[in-house]
Amino acid sequence: MTQILYLYYLFVKIGAFTFGGGYAMIPLFQDELVVRHQYLNGEEFSGLIALAQITPGPIGLNAATYIGYQQAGMWGALAATLGVMTPSFIIVMLAAIFLSKFRDNLWLQNALGGIRPVVLGLIGAAVIFFAENSVFSGPLENLLHHTGEKFGICWQGLLIFALILVIELKWKVNQVWLLLGAGVLGLVLMQI
């Protein structure tokens, strides 16, 4: 029971401090699940996020459900799912009640304006995390701080990234096809 309550608390905390959707949640998920609690390692976390992206529903909700199930079965999945949803539910309810009254309030406008760069930074942190696990063969920190540890580029990951970027920008292909194509290409190129 304690584990289930802790999972609820953990995901309430993640949900409460995340603005901007699933991609903005990724750095908080990584910090809590990989660094602090070590429920997953970096590679497992990358797999979790990839799986959460291709399954129906929001990334954060899918990831919370998976981790909850992994840690405490069905009740853990329920607790984690409800935990990550609770802050959003409360905020939306409060916003619906008060936003119309304070829509023109300068303090509210400034607060919302301050949140936008934070969301952008969190999404940027997610991009760096995935680059370190797909395009680069080590943390960017090794390159920037000259730690002496090995750093390189995974040419397969870089090629997939470049191809998908060009296809998306030039032809606006549906993301489902891009994901499937990238997966097949990854399977083929990783054999080389």
Backbone as a ProteinNet text record, in pm:
[ID]
protein_1_A
[PRIMARY]
MTQILYLYYLFVKIGAFTFGGGYAMIPLFQDELVVRHQYLNGEEFSGLIALAQITPGPIGLNAATYIGYQQAGMWGALAATLGVMTPSFIIVMLAAIFLSKFRDNLWLQNALGGIRPVVLGLIGAAVIFFAENSVFSGPLENLLHHTGEKFGICWQGLLIFALILVIELKWKVNQVWLLLGAGVLGLVLMQI
[TERTIARY]
82.5	0	86.1	196.3	285.6	345	381.3	437.9	335.7	211.4	106.5	84.4	79.4	63.9	184.2	304.4	423.3	420.2	376	364.8	266.7	156.1	59.2	125.5	193.6	262.5	366.9	447.9	553.9	496.6	388.4	332.7	248.7	194.9	131.5	238.1	354.5	464.7	508.3	523.7	563.2	456.2	330.6	220.9	203.5	233.5	213.4	315.9	432.6	538.7	567.8	472	490.8	385.5	431.5	343.2	388.4	296.1	334.5	321.4	263.6	237.1	345.5	330.6	414.4	563	601.3	744.4	808.5	735	788.4	801.5	727.8	735.9	860.8	915.6	1023.9	1142.1	1192.9	1304.9	1269.1	1146.6	1105.7	1091.9	1035.6	1028	1168.4	1258.8	1395.5	1460.9	1447.8	1509.4	1454.5	1323.3	1262.3	1281.4	1260.6	1257.6	1393.9	1484	1616.3	1720	1726.6	1831.8	1801.3	1686.5	1656.7	1617.4	1522.3	1468	1525.5	1590	1653.3	1556.4	1432.5	1336	1375.6	1445.4	1489	1629.1	1701.7	1827.3	1797.2	1897	1875.6	1819.5	1869.4	1823.1	1677.7	1644.9	1507.1	1412.6	1461	1379.1	1352.1	1453	1433.3	1329.3	1338.5	1240.5	1100.5	1090.8	961.3	898.2	976.6	923	883.8	964.3	929	797.9	783.7	660.4	542	562.8	455.3	412.6	504.1	470.5	387.8	412.5	341.9	212.3	186.2	59	-40.3	-168.2	-268.6	-268.9	-286.2	-293.9	-171.5	-179.4	-68.6	55.4	171.6	298.6	310.4	284.5	298.7	207	85.7	-10.4	31.7	73.8	119.3	242.6	336.6	458.7	426.5	339.6	302.2	235.5	146.1	77	175.7	269	369.4	455.6	508.5	595.6	517.2	395	312.5	290.1	260.6	239.7	368.5	478.7	608.6	644.5	612.2	653	554.2	425.1	327.6	204.3	217.2	104.7	-8.6	-128.2	-245.4	-277.5	-267.5	-295.8	-191.2	-66.5	37.8	12.3	-34.6	-67.6	-180.9	-281.5	-393.9	-348.7	-266.6	-218.8	-133.8	-41.1	45.7	-34.8	-129.6	-212.9	-296.7	-362.3	-440.6	-351.1	-232.1	-139	-98.3	-64.6	-20.4	-137.8	-260	-377.7	-430.4	-412.2	-473.3	-438.6	-309.7	-279.9	-343.9	-340.1	-399.9	-549.5	-613.7	-757.6	-790.3	-715.6	-739.1	-712.3	-602.5	-566.3	-670.8	-716.9	-817.6	-948	-986.7	-1109.3	-1096.7	-983.4	-962.6	-955.6	-890.7	-880.9	-1018.7	-1100.9	-1236.1	-1316.2	-1294	-1367.5	-1316.5	-1182.5	-1125.6	-1073.6	-1044.7	-979.4	-1063.3	-1191.4	-1274.4	-1275	-1261.9	-1260.9	-1128.1	-1018.5	-885.4	-815.9	-891.3	-833.3	-745.4	-784.2	-709.3	-612.9	-594.8	-507.9	-361.9	-289.8	-150	-61.8	-86.7	-6.3	-21.3	-143.2	-168.2	-101.5	-113.8	-50.6	101.1	162.1	307.1	348.9	269	300.2	296	192.5	182.8	295.6	332.9	446	577.2	590.6	711.6	718.5	603.6	600.3	643.7	614.5	646.7	795.1	889	1029.8	1071.7	1009.6	1039.7	997.6	879	831.1	926.1	969.5	1064.1	1194.4	1242.7	1364.2	1347.9	1232.4	1207.4	1201.2	1138.2	1133.4	1273.9	1354.1	1494	1573.9	1550.2	1618.8	1581.1	1454.4	1411.4	1481.4	1496.8	1566.5	1711.5	1777	1916.5	1924.7	1832.4	1831.7	1823.8	1729.6	1713.5	1831.3	1890.9	2009.5	2124.3	2139.6	2246.7	2224.5	2100.4	2069.5	2043.4	2053.2	2027.4	2130	2164.9	2256.9	2400.6	2419.4	2553.5	2578.8	2704.1	2737.2	2780.8	2730.9	2761.7	2701.5	2701.8	2645.7	2721.5	2650	2713.7	2811.3	2786.4	2874.5	3018.7	3036.6	3171.1	3243	3168.5	3226.8	3254.5	3159.1	3170	3274.5	3290.3	3380.7	3511.7	3530.5	3654.7	3687.1	3590.7	3608.9	3703.2	3737.3	3824.2	3747.1	3618	3536.5	3503	3475.9	3449	3324.8	3336	3222.3	3229.2	3118.3	3115.5	2975.7	2961.5	2832.1	2789.4	2665.5	2606.1	2554.2	2624.7	2589.3	2450.5	2409.4	2277	2168.1	2182.7	2085.9	2082.9	2202	2210.8	2145.2	2166.2	2105.6	1953.2	1902.5	1757.4	1700.4	1764.5	1718.8	1713.6	1820.7	1827.4	1719.7	1702.4	1601.2	1460.2	1429	1295.4	1271.3	1373.2	1358.7	1329.8	1404.9	1384.5	1246.7	1208.3	1077.2	965.5	977	873.3	864.2	978.2	977.4	931.8	971.1	941.4	801.9	760.7	636.9	527.1	554.1	453.5	384.8	464.9	412.8	354.1	249.5	186	289.3	283.6	382.4	382.3	268.4	262.9	355.8	351.5	438	584.8	608.9	747.3	801.4	721.2	764.2	788.5	694.7	711.8	835	850.5	967.4	1097.4	1100	1220.8	1252.3	1148.5	1169.8	1228.1	1171.2	1222.4	1364.6	1386.7	1521.6	1621	1578.3	1665.8	1701.7	1604.6	1632.1	1732.5	1715.4	1806	1944.6	1953.3	2084.9	2163.3	2096.7	2168.5	2233.8	2195.2	2256.9	2389.8	2411	2533.1	2647.5
-120.2	0	125.5	122.1	236.5	266.2	160.6	175.4	242	203.9	258.5	406.5	440.8	581.8	663.7	605.1	677.4	700.2	600.7	618.7	731	735.7	843.7	978.4	989.9	1113.9	1152.3	1055.7	1082	1139.5	1080.8	1127.1	1253.4	1278.5	1408.2	1517.1	1489.7	1586.2	1613.6	1509.6	1527.5	1605.9	1568.1	1635.2	1779.7	1809	1944.9	2044	1995.2	2086.8	2076.7	2027.9	2014.3	2094.9	2185.8	2263.5	2240.7	2231.5	2221.8	2083.7	1988.4	1858.1	1755.5	1642.7	1525.3	1547.2	1620.8	1640.4	1723.9	1814.7	1893.8	1809.7	1699.5	1610.4	1522.2	1499.3	1401	1429.2	1552.6	1574	1544.8	1575.3	1544.6	1394.3	1325.7	1180.5	1121.1	1171	1118.9	1141.9	1261.2	1291.7	1201.7	1186.7	1107.8	957.5	907.9	764.1	702.2	778.8	725.8	767.8	897.4	948.8	923.8	970.1	962.7	824.5	760.9	634	511.6	531.9	425.3	311	348.4	249.3	196.1	279.9	246	300.3	240.2	302.4	387.6	458.1	549.3	481.5	363.7	292.5	246	195.2	154	274.2	388.5	508.9	552.8	547.7	581.1	489.3	359.9	264	293.3	330.3	364.2	482.8	586.5	705.2	672.2	591.8	551	472.6	380.7	303	392.7	487.2	578.9	667	695.9	779.3	704.7	575.5	502.8	438.6	439.8	388.9	503.4	473.7	580.6	648.8	778.3	854	940.3	1028	1119	1045	1096.9	1035.1	1021	1130.1	1127.5	1027.1	1017.5	923.4	779.5	752.1	617.2	576.6	668.8	639.4	615	696.2	679.1	544	508.2	380.4	264.6	270.7	164.6	152	264.6	261.1	212.6	261.1	215.9	66.1	14.1	-130.8	-207.7	-155.8	-221.1	-228.3	-123.9	-116.6	-183.9	-180.2	-232.1	-293.4	-344.3	-412.7	-319.5	-378	-304	-184.2	-200.4	-89.6	21.1	-16	82.9	160.7	90.6	157.5	257.2	216.8	306	427.6	403.2	513.4	612.2	562	649.7	728	660.9	726.9	837.6	806.7	908.8	1020.6	983.8	1084.1	1185	1139.1	1231.4	1314.6	1263.4	1336.3	1437.7	1411.9	1494.8	1643.2	1681.3	1825.1	1892.8	1826.5	1885.3	1904.1	1805.9	1814.9	1933.5	1946.8	2056.9	2192	2201.9	2327.9	2367	2269.8	2299.6	2344.3	2278.2	2318.1	2460.3	2490	2624.5	2727.7	2691.5	2783.8	2813.5	2710.4	2731.3	2824.8	2816.3	2900.8	3044.3	3060.1	3193	3264.3	3192.1	3255.2	3364.8	3341.7	3445.3	3574.2	3560.3	3678.9	3754.2	3680.1	3740.2	3743.3	3724.9	3716.8	3836.9	3954	4075.6	4118.9	4037.1	4069.9	4066.6	4176.4	4186.7	4083	4055.9	3956.9	3817.8	3781.7	3651.9	3644	3748.6	3750.6	3736.6	3805.3	3796.3	3657.7	3599.1	3464.2	3363.9	3369.5	3279	3304.3	3430.5	3463.3	3407.9	3400	3343.5	3192.5	3128.6	2982.1	2934.2	3008.3	2965.1	2933.1	3018.6	2983.6	2860.3	2839.9	2721.3	2595.9	2599.1	2484.9	2457.6	2562.3	2546.5	2482.7	2527.5	2469.1	2322.1	2284.9	2144.2	2058	2109	2034.3	2023.1	2130.8	2125.8	2021	2009.4	1906.8	1767.1	1748.1	1618.4	1588.8	1690.8	1672.3	1629.3	1693.3	1657.8	1515.9	1477.7	1340.7	1239	1260.4	1164.3	1166.3	1282.6	1289.6	1209.9	1219	1145.1	994.5	952.5	810.2	756.4	841.7	792.4	840.5	967.5	1022.4	1022.7	1053.7	1056.7	928.9	892	769.4	799.8	905.2	940.8	1075	1110.4	1240.3	1357	1461.8	1582.2	1641.5	1614.3	1662	1615.4	1493.6	1442.7	1528.1	1576.1	1659.7	1800	1854.5	1992.6	2011.6	1913	1928.9	1852.1	1790.6	1717.1	1622.6	1536.4	1444.6	1330.4	1315.9	1207.1	1081	1078.7	963	966.5	849.4	834.5	912.8	980.3	1050.6	1035.1	1005.8	990.4	1008.7	985.2	999.6	863.6	826.6	704.7	740.9	699.6	741.4	692.6	575.7	525.3	618	657.4	748.1	882.8	933.7	1062.5	1054.6	945.3	927	920.5	844.3	834.3	971.7	1043.1	1177.7	1268.7	1269.6	1358.1	1322.4	1192.7	1150.8	1188.2	1160.7	1191.7	1342	1419.6	1565.2	1617.3	1568.5	1612.6	1570.8	1446.5	1397.7	1479.5	1506.8	1583.4	1726.2	1790.8	1929.5	1943.5	1848.8	1860.9	1808.8	1693.8	1630.4	1622	1661.1	1657.9	1521.7	1416.3	1280	1259.3	1180.9	1147.8	1086.7	1128.4	1085.5	934.2	870.3	724.6	658.8	706.1	648.7	681	801.4	837.3	746.7	721.7	633	491.1	440.2	304.6	295.7	394.9	395.8	406.4	491.6	506.3	376.9	309.4	181.9	76.7	62.6	-34.8	0.5	128.1	173.7	146.9	170.1	143.7	-3.4	-91.8	-235.1	-275.4	-219.5	-251.5	-195.1	-66.8	-2.3	-54.5	-97	-144.9	-281	-347	-473.2	-453.3	-330.4	-299	-270.7
0	0	0	74.2	79.7	-58.1	-130.6	-265	-357.9	-347	-432.7	-401.7	-273.4	-236.2	-281.2	-269.5	-313.6	-464.7	-541.4	-686.6	-718.8	-647	-668.1	-640.5	-526.4	-489.1	-594.1	-635.7	-733.2	-862.6	-911.6	-1038.3	-1022.6	-903.8	-878.8	-888.4	-829.3	-832.6	-976.7	-1055.8	-1195.2	-1270.8	-1252.6	-1321.4	-1279.1	-1152.8	-1100.9	-1154.1	-1188.4	-1231	-1380	-1454.2	-1598.1	-1670.9	-1752.6	-1838.4	-1981.4	-2073	-2212.5	-2272.7	-2202.1	-2260.5	-2235.9	-2306.2	-2284.8	-2304	-2408	-2432.6	-2322.9	-2265.7	-2155	-2028.3	-2020.4	-1904.4	-1906.7	-2023.2	-2037.8	-1945.3	-1935	-1841.9	-1696	-1655.2	-1518.3	-1498.4	-1595.5	-1589.2	-1578.3	-1660.9	-1659.4	-1523.5	-1469.4	-1341	-1230.4	-1226.1	-1119.2	-1139.2	-1261.7	-1285.6	-1311	-1372.2	-1405.1	-1300.6	-1271.3	-1184	-1036	-989.1	-845.4	-796.1	-864.8	-815.9	-885.6	-998.1	-1075.7	-1106.6	-1141.2	-1185.9	-1323.1	-1401.5	-1536.9	-1559.2	-1653.6	-1695.8	-1819.9	-1871.3	-1983.5	-2106.9	-2138.5	-2257.6	-2240.1	-2121.5	-2094.9	-2099.6	-2049.3	-2051.3	-2194.6	-2280.2	-2422.3	-2484.4	-2452.4	-2503.3	-2452.1	-2324.3	-2265.4	-2337.6	-2362.5	-2428.8	-2572.8	-2640.3	-2776.9	-2777.1	-2682.7	-2672	-2637.4	-2546.2	-2507.4	-2623.4	-2716.1	-2832	-2935	-2949.9	-3055.8	-3007.8	-2877.4	-2827.6	-2817.5	-2831.7	-2824.5	-2687.8	-2688.1	-2563.5	-2542.4	-2443	-2413.9	-2363.5	-2397.8	-2359.3	-2208.3	-2136.3	-1991.5	-1925.6	-1973	-1917.1	-1945.2	-2067.2	-2102.5	-2022.2	-2009.3	-1933.8	-1786.5	-1728.2	-1587.9	-1565.2	-1654.5	-1642.5	-1648.2	-1741.3	-1755.5	-1630	-1582.6	-1464.3	-1342.2	-1325.8	-1213.8	-1218.4	-1336.9	-1351.9	-1323.8	-1374.6	-1354.8	-1206	-1131	-990.7	-895.1	-925.1	-828.4	-893.6	-1014.1	-1077.3	-1116.1	-1122.4	-1168.3	-1078.3	-946.5	-854.9	-868.4	-894.5	-917.8	-1045.4	-1150.4	-1277.4	-1256.3	-1181	-1152.8	-1071.4	-969.6	-884.2	-963.2	-1044.2	-1122.7	-1226.7	-1291.4	-1391.3	-1328.1	-1216.7	-1147.9	-1095.3	-1049.3	-998.1	-1102.9	-1221.9	-1326	-1380.2	-1366.2	-1413.8	-1312.9	-1184.3	-1079.8	-1091.3	-1101.3	-1109.8	-1230.5	-1345.8	-1466.5	-1448	-1389.5	-1366.3	-1276.3	-1167.4	-1073.5	-1140.3	-1214.8	-1280.3	-1385.1	-1462.8	-1565.6	-1500	-1392.5	-1322.5	-1267.1	-1204.2	-1151.3	-1263	-1372.7	-1486.3	-1543	-1553	-1605.9	-1516.3	-1387.6	-1293.9	-1295.6	-1292.6	-1270.5	-1395.3	-1501.8	-1616.7	-1679.8	-1690.8	-1753.5	-1670.8	-1539.9	-1453.2	-1460.9	-1485.7	-1480.8	-1617.1	-1724.1	-1858.4	-1892.5	-1853.4	-1886.7	-1776.3	-1675.6	-1563.9	-1609.4	-1587.8	-1630.6	-1560.8	-1433.2	-1359.4	-1420.7	-1455.2	-1517	-1654	-1733.4	-1865.5	-1855.2	-1759	-1739.2	-1691.2	-1601.6	-1553	-1667.6	-1749	-1864	-1963.8	-1981.6	-2068.7	-2015.1	-1884.1	-1823.6	-1832.9	-1840.8	-1849.2	-1987.5	-2092.3	-2229.2	-2249.3	-2205.5	-2223.7	-2142.9	-2028.9	-1948.6	-2024	-2083	-2160.9	-2277.5	-2344.9	-2455.1	-2406.3	-2289.8	-2232.6	-2197.7	-2143.7	-2109.8	-2235.3	-2339.2	-2464.9	-2524	-2513.4	-2559	-2482.5	-2352	-2272.4	-2319.9	-2358.6	-2412.1	-2544.1	-2628.4	-2756.3	-2731.6	-2637	-2605.4	-2552.7	-2464.7	-2411.6	-2524.2	-2617.6	-2725.5	-2822.3	-2843.6	-2929.8	-2868.3	-2736.8	-2669	-2675.2	-2692.7	-2696.1	-2835.8	-2938	-3072.5	-3174.6	-3171.1	-3270.9	-3219.5	-3093.5	-3035.3	-2956	-2941.8	-2869	-2726.2	-2670	-2532.2	-2499.1	-2371.1	-2330.9	-2391.8	-2429.1	-2482.7	-2381	-2254.5	-2147.7	-2170.1	-2222.6	-2250	-2354.2	-2452.7	-2557.2	-2505.2	-2430.9	-2385.2	-2275.9	-2188.9	-2074.1	-2089.8	-2204.3	-2231.5	-2116.7	-2083.1	-1971	-2004.5	-2129.4	-2168.9	-2203.6	-2171.8	-2206.7	-2354.7	-2408.7	-2550.1	-2592	-2704.1	-2761.8	-2912.6	-2973.4	-3118.6	-3171	-3298.4	-3363.4	-3416.1	-3391	-3445.2	-3584.6	-3687.3	-3822	-3862	-3809.7	-3842.6	-3786.9	-3661.3	-3599	-3668.3	-3704.5	-3773.5	-3911.6	-3982.4	-4114.4	-4103.9	-4007.5	-3988.6	-3954.9	-3864	-3827.1	-3949.2	-4028	-4145	-4248.1	-4274.9	-4371.9	-4327.4	-4201	-4150.2	-4151.3	-4115.2	-4116.1	-4256.5	-4354.6	-4493.6	-4543.5	-4516.8	-4561.7	-4498.4	-4369.4	-4299.3	-4352.1	-4370.4	-4415.8	-4561.5	-4644.5	-4787.2	-4823.8	-4765.3	-4810.2	-4703.7	-4581.7	-4474.3	-4463.6	-4453	-4442	-4302.4	-4293.8	-4166.5	-4070.6	-3944.2	-3845.2	-3822.3	-3840	-3823.3	-3924.2	-4048.9	-4152.8	-4125.9	-4073.6	-4039.6	-3929.5	-3826.8	-3718.1	-3768	-3846.5	-3899.5	-3989.9	-4078.1	-4166.3	-4089.9	-3987.6	-3906.7	-3832.8	-3784	-3714.7	-3806.7	-3926.1	-4023.8	-4065.5	-4094.4	-4132.6	-4021.5	-3896.9	-3782.4	-3772.5	-3793.5	-3788.8	-3897.5	-4016.6	-4126.8	-4103	-4067	-4051.9	-3931	-3826.7	-3708.4	-3734.9	-3843.1	-3879.5	-3952.7	-3997.9	-4075.8	-3981.5
[MASK]
++++++++++++++++++++++++++++++++++++++++++++++++++++++++++++++++++++++++++++++++++++++++++++++++++++++++++++++++++++++++++++++++++++++++++++++++++++++++++++++++++++++++++++++++++++++++++++++++

